[in-house]
Amino acid sequence: MPELPEVEVTRRNLERWLSGRRVIRAEAERTRTFRGSRPELFEELRGRLLWASRRGKYLLLEFEGGRGLLVHLGMTGKLVKRQLGTKEPHSRARLVLDDGEVVHLLDTRLFARIEAAPAKGLRELPAIAALGIDALEDGLTPKKLEQAIGDSRQDLKVALMDQSRIAGLGNLHAAEALFRAGLHPARKPASLSKEEWRRLCRAIRDGISFAIERETAEEMEYVEEPGAENPFTVYGRGGEPCLRCGKTVRSITQGGRTTYFCPSCQRKRGRSR
């Protein structure tokens, strides 16, 4: 599932793809991609991209004429660039550019979402207003991290995935951060020491930087895709030897999602609540 690093790379791709280009036509399939909004408003979009920003896992785009787009890639959504006339299965919406290329939103499972709205009001939309601090843009510090999730009674990994507290982390990057920090995913936030908050904050920042820097290809590839390389240290490695200590990586279910961790590198200890 696209999380903060993948959405940030997508934002940068859009800036590169649309730089100096104009949208001459917008097309949309009548699917639930536009739930809560009208595809007709999307189809009115024309002109140059003025800016592309990101908040958590959301893209916020402003085009000429004060038109804006909110885009969430959901679980399987992906933006790709193709030549005009290329048929793409699962293309739910398209921006046709004046250079003969097309930006497609591909989404096999229809969990992605697009909302057309005035650009000046994008950050006031309920989905954005409900987000907590952004794990990249808001200068995450150990103090901010503790303030965001320290009072949560949820397991540490579940708290890290709560978008109303910290925007951007999901199942993959929360697991990776906890492994880097040597923290058990079922710890309670209140049990962390000051040093552990520092380690966790550094691990989140380092994990995001790693994921962004490794995406150098023209098109984003998700680790869950068939045949994709898994560059991560613990995510998706249940039953395999830990890359750090050689013990077997385990998996448990937390918040309805599969959590991967090393029981040797991430021992369950710490202060009681």
C-alpha positions, -999 to +999 in steps of 0.1 A: +000+000+000+014+034-009+026+052+023+043+085+029+076+077+009+057+063-020+033+092-022+062+116-019+080+100-048+047+102-068+045+139-060+080+144-073+071+124-104+041+145-111+061+177-108+086+163-133+060+149-157+039+180-158+067+206-158+062+229-188+032+209-199-005+217-201-034+194-194-056+196-225-082+171-214-092+152-182-111+119-185-128+098-158-145+065-155-177+064-135-164+044-106-163+049-068-129+065-073-150+098-071-171+088-041-181+119-023-173+141-053-183+146-089-163+133-118-177+161-140-156+186-119-125+166-126-132+165-163-133+203-163-096+205-153-073+222-178-040+241-178-006+239-161+002+223-127+011+252-104+022+232-074+020+197-060+022+191-023+016+162+000+000+157+035+004+123+049-007+099+022-026+125+003-016+145-028-028+181-031-025+196-066-033+231-078-038+239-115-044+271-134-078+287-128-078+279-091-087+243-097-074+217-073-073+179-069-071+158-038-057+123-046-054+093-023-038+062-038-056+038-015-042+003-014-033-004-050-034+030-067-005+042-089+001+071-112+019+063-144+028+081-176+021+066-210+019+076-247-015+087-259-034+057-273-018+032-250-045+010-234-041+006-196-062-019-177-077-005-146-072+032-157-098+051-136-089+087-145-065+103-170-048+137-176-040+141-213-010+164-218-002+187-247+030+166-255+010+135-265+014+118-231-012+107-206-010+104-168-032+075-157-045+067-123-044+029-122-063+011-095-072-026-096-093-026-064-109+008-066-097+020-032-080+051-046-099+084-043-100+117-063-118+148-053-119+179-074-122+211-053-111+247-054-073+247-048-075+273-020-097+250+001-078+217-003-062+218+031-096+225+047-112+194+033-122+170+062-098+143+051-068+167+054-080+186+085-083+153+104-046+144+099-020+146+127+016+158+122+032+148+090+061+124+096+083+142+070+071+178+065+066+189+102+101+183+114+095+152+135+114+153+168+113+129+198+092+154+217+067+158+189+065+120+185+059+115+222+032+142+222+015+127+192+012+091+204+025+089+240-010+089+256-023+062+232-035+030+249-030+011+216-001-011+208+029+010+197+027-001+160-010+005+158-005+040+174+021+048+147-004+040+120-031+063+135-033+090+108-050+114+133-018+113+153+009+109+128+002+113+091+019+091+066+031+059+083+013+026+074+018-011+080+051-013+061+070+018+074+057+014+110+071-021+111+104-010+096+108+019+120+102-004+150+127-029+137+153-002+132+146+012+167+147-023+183+112-019+198+086-046+201+054-037+181+032-047+211+048-023+235+026+004+249+037+040+240+037+050+277+064+024+284+090+040+262+120+058+278+134+091+265+162+072+248+137+049+231+116+079+218+149+092+204+157+059+187+122+056+173+121+091+159+155+086+142+143+052+129+112+068+113+132+095+096+159+071+084+133+046+071+114+073+052+147+087+037+158+052+027+125+044+009+124+077-010+161+076-020+158+040-034+130+050-058+150+061-088+130+044-116+106+063-138+077+044-125+069+035-089+071-002-080+054-014-048+070-043-028+036-062-028+036-064-066+043-099-081+080-102-088+090-070-070+122-069-050+118-066-012+145-041+000+131-039+035+147-054+066+116-070+083+084-063+064+071-093+044+099-115+058+078-137+081+094-172+085+128-159+071+160-155+090+164-120+105+189-100+084+205-087+116+207-117+140+196-147+120+166-156+142+133-163+125+111-133+118+076-137+132+043-123+123+013-114+144-020-096+137-024-060+151-053-038+142-064-062+115-030-060+098+000-084+097+029-072+117+064-085+111+091-084+138+122-102+151+116-115+186+153-114+193+161-079+181+128-065+193+123-079+228+091-070+246+104-051+276+100-017+291+082+001+319+047-010+328+019+014+322 
